[in-house]
Amino acid sequence: MTDMTPIADEAATRFAFSLLRSAYLDLAQTLLRIEAEPARELLQAVEHRIAYRLGSLAQDESDGAPQETALAIAAGQVRAVLRDAQGR
């Protein structure tokens, strides 16, 4: 990666998250229209895998409060996207 200022790095991260969020939601909607039940199972499997990974990261990063706060914020944002994708 290139060397960026913290503000530029944060802006790039937010933009990347926004793009991925839109793509994931579009994909989920398309899958749900094609065949709802298998799509829900797939989306739930993805959600469980992400929740497991976030839990693993939280255990690995248990020594620093700022990192835990950043992880909690990121986890909340990811979980919101996953809920939106399933229409919950």
Secondary structure in CASP SS format (residue, H / E / C, confidence):
PFRMAT SS
TARGET T0000
AUTHOR 0000-0000-0000
METHOD secondary structure of the structure
MODEL  1
M C 1.00
T C 1.00
D C 1.00
M C 1.00
T C 1.00
P H 1.00
I H 1.00
A H 1.00
D H 1.00
E H 1.00
A H 1.00
A H 1.00
T H 1.00
R H 1.00
F H 1.00
A H 1.00
F H 1.00
S H 1.00
L H 1.00
L H 1.00
R H 1.00
S H 1.00
A H 1.00
Y H 1.00
L H 1.00
D H 1.00
L H 1.00
A H 1.00
Q H 1.00
T H 1.00
L H 1.00
L H 1.00
R H 1.00
I H 1.00
E C 1.00
A H 1.00
E H 1.00
P H 1.00
A H 1.00
R H 1.00
E H 1.00
L H 1.00
L H 1.00
Q H 1.00
A H 1.00
V H 1.00
E H 1.00
H H 1.00
R H 1.00
I H 1.00
A H 1.00
Y H 1.00
R H 1.00
L H 1.00
G H 1.00
S H 1.00
L H 1.00
A H 1.00
Q H 1.00
D H 1.00
E C 1.00
S C 1.00
D C 1.00
G C 1.00
A H 1.00
P H 1.00
Q H 1.00
E H 1.00
T H 1.00
A H 1.00
L H 1.00
A H 1.00
I H 1.00
A H 1.00
A H 1.00
G H 1.00
Q H 1.00
V H 1.00
R H 1.00
A H 1.00
V H 1.00
L H 1.00
R H 1.00
D H 1.00
A H 1.00
Q C 1.00
G C 1.00
R C 1.00
END
